[in-house]
Amino acid sequence: MPFGVTNAPAIFMNYMIKNFRPFLDKFVMVFIDDILIYSKTREVHEDHLRTVLGVLRERKLYSKLSKCEFWMEEVNFLRHEISAGRISVDPSKVQAVLQWERPKTVTEVRSFVGLVGYNRRFIKNFARIVAPLTQLTRKDRPFAWTNKCEASFQELKQKSTSATVLLSEMIIISFFVEIYFSK
């Protein structure tokens, strides 16, 4: 399915969710054509891998072997570093936040909020912290950078660069694949 067509990614995502629904959030994560399989042990992972490969075979979905990674203990998936017992922010995103200069326009504020907002689940009280910056983007208010805005900006930079979420004890052994749809 060509992803250049406007609705193709959404349609394909729905198709993948439909096919993997019984396994989602149990041992499979799917995002469009990326699949992550995670397990507590190698033995269990073999069963999970067989299950997922069976679904792919049954639905005539093919993957390119060069795009697959098997038996990984650490993986970068959807801009997150995932390994046994932890999920953390992708280091390249941390660097972008660290180097971000104070926004001078509404567009720059929106860009910054979008960047740090991607990892909002890693930042406790994100909505409260970001509130002064989101107020700057309102059309009924003039753009005026205040001490509260500066404090919000600095706190978001600090919390975004030190954010890590620990998971329950789980060995993550991943299978990362890019899927190609075939009729």
HELIX and SHEET records of a PDB file:
HELIX    1   1 ALA A    8  PHE A   20  1                                  13    
HELIX    2   2 ARG A   21  PHE A   23  5                                   3    
HELIX    3   3 ARG A   42  GLU A   58  1                                  17    
HELIX    4   4 LEU A   65  LYS A   67  5                                   3    
HELIX    5   5 PRO A   91  GLN A   99  1                                   9    
HELIX    6   6 VAL A  106  GLY A  117  1                                  12    
HELIX    7   7 ARG A  120  PHE A  122  5                                   3    
HELIX    8   8 PHE A  126  LEU A  136  1                                  11    
HELIX    9   9 ASN A  147  THR A  161  1                                  15    
SHEET    1   A 4 VAL A  28  PHE A  31  0                                        
SHEET    2   A 4 ASP A  34  ILE A  37 -1                                        
SHEET    3   A 4 SER A 174  PHE A 181 -1                                        
SHEET    4   A 4 LEU A  61  SER A  63 -1                                        
SHEET    1   B 4 VAL A  28  PHE A  31  0                                        
SHEET    2   B 4 ASP A  34  ILE A  37 -1                                        
SHEET    3   B 4 SER A 174  PHE A 181 -1                                        
SHEET    4   B 4 GLU A  69  MET A  72 -1                                        
SHEET    1   C 4 GLU A  74  PHE A  77  0                                        
SHEET    2   C 4 HIS A  80  SER A  83 -1                                        
SHEET    3   C 4 ARG A  86  VAL A  89 -1                                        
SHEET    4   C 4 THR A 164  LEU A 166 -1                                        
END                                                                             
